[in-house]
């Protein structure tokens, strides 16, 4: 995988100046967490462990859900021909690939090497996928016109620092677009957690929790305030709603594979509790099944946009 990613970066030399390319290549010295992916807090360490080696399972389950917001993210940053776009926390590359298809000049980064490997296989040679993570990115100041972060802020230990870093790599006037899950949660988001609670599941003690000084109110106002505090201007938040259509067992497969906090909670339970949770999940989901036998799961996310100040 490392050779593939390095080769992509080398072929990308026509876009970046030599200094930026050398900086990019220095991040490829490790197939795990690169020097630009610091883990200086318990939250980030737990997140790295949660996602380790789970790219395939994510691609087949929750990535399909998260892809729903890709078009609005790219519209929000007016991604088009020639736009220099960085997709942070790219996962399996849905945003990055769609941006390439719009003609943008794309770089994708993720902290998890298995995600980078999958994304690199999807993207053309002109769009490198690199192992790197917020809050330290391997790019010079003002390198990009746009930064996208699709459901990333809920997976970093220092959200404000992460946003400040996206502002640093944006040119003056460049645009950030990011999503997080909306609160209160829609029924589709609650289905599995409520089944776990009804079955008596106990939250694992090693699940990541943000330090109080790093946390923020998970509301539209709280998200907007966080982005403003990171130095962005013209900040706006809107709610995106959609219905995710999926087979019942395909939806259960995500948490059953240990994906995200709900998945880590599920797999940590005794077999008896896991069986009970699945039974509660099936029972509660009956009301959400359509005539074709598929679940119809309402979801909602906050989409925030902000602009890097003209003064840098």
Rosetta blueprint (number, residue, H / E / L):
1 X L
2 X H
3 X H
4 X H
5 X H
6 X H
7 X H
8 X H
9 X H
10 X H
11 X H
12 X H
13 X H
14 X H
15 X L
16 X L
17 X L
18 X H
19 X H
20 X H
21 X H
22 X H
23 X H
24 X H
25 X H
26 X H
27 X H
28 X H
29 X H
30 X L
31 X L
32 X L
33 X L
34 X L
35 X L
36 X L
37 X L
38 X L
39 X L
40 X L
41 X L
42 X H
43 X H
44 X H
45 X H
46 X H
47 X H
48 X H
49 X H
50 X H
51 X H
52 X L
53 X L
54 X L
55 X H
56 X H
57 X H
58 X H
59 X H
60 X H
61 X L
62 X H
63 X H
64 X H
65 X H
66 X H
67 X H
68 X H
69 X H
70 X H
71 X H
72 X H
73 X H
74 X H
75 X H
76 X H
77 X L
78 X L
79 X L
80 X L
81 X L
82 X L
83 X L
84 X E
85 X E
86 X E
87 X E
88 X E
89 X L
90 X L
91 X L
92 X L
93 X L
94 X H
95 X H
96 X H
97 X H
98 X H
99 X H
100 X H
101 X H
102 X L
103 X L
104 X L
105 X E
106 X E
107 X E
108 X E
109 X E
110 X E
111 X L
112 X L
113 X H
114 X H
115 X H
116 X H
117 X H
118 X H
119 X H
120 X H
121 X H
122 X H
123 X L
124 X L
125 X L
126 X L
127 X L
128 X L
129 X E
130 X E
131 X E
132 X L
133 X E
134 X L
135 X L
136 X E
137 X L
138 X L
139 X L
140 X L
141 X L
142 X L
143 X L
144 X E
145 X E
146 X E
147 X E
148 X E
149 X E
150 X E
151 X L
152 X L
153 X H
154 X H
155 X H
156 X L
157 X L
158 X L
159 X H
160 X H
161 X H
162 X H
163 X H
164 X H
165 X H
166 X H
167 X H
168 X H
169 X H
170 X E
171 X E
172 X E
173 X E
174 X E
175 X E
176 X E
177 X E
178 X E
179 X E
180 X E
181 X E
182 X L
183 X L
184 X L
185 X L
186 X L
187 X H
188 X H
189 X H
190 X H
191 X H
192 X H
193 X H
194 X H
195 X H
196 X H
197 X H
198 X H
199 X L
200 X L
201 X L
202 X L
203 X L
204 X L
205 X L
206 X L
207 X L
208 X L
209 X L
210 X L
211 X L
212 X H
213 X H
214 X H
215 X L
216 X L
217 X L
218 X L
219 X L
220 X H
221 X H
222 X H
223 X H
224 X H
225 X H
226 X H
227 X H
228 X H
229 X H
230 X L
231 X L
232 X E
233 X E
234 X E
235 X E
236 X E
237 X E
238 X E
239 X E
240 X E
241 X E
242 X E
243 X E
244 X E
245 X E
246 X E
247 X L
248 X H
249 X H
250 X H
251 X H
252 X H
253 X H
254 X H
255 X H
256 X H
257 X L
258 X L
259 X L
260 X H
261 X H
262 X H
263 X H
264 X H
265 X H
266 X H
267 X H
268 X L
269 X L
270 X L
271 X H
272 X H
273 X H
274 X H
275 X H
276 X H
277 X H
278 X H
279 X H
280 X H
281 X H
282 X H
283 X H
284 X H
285 X H
286 X H
287 X H
288 X H
289 X E
290 X L
291 X L
292 X L
293 X L
294 X L
295 X E
296 X E
297 X E
298 X E
299 X E
300 X E
301 X E
302 X E
303 X E
304 X E
305 X E
306 X E
307 X E
308 X E
309 X L
310 X L
311 X L
312 X L
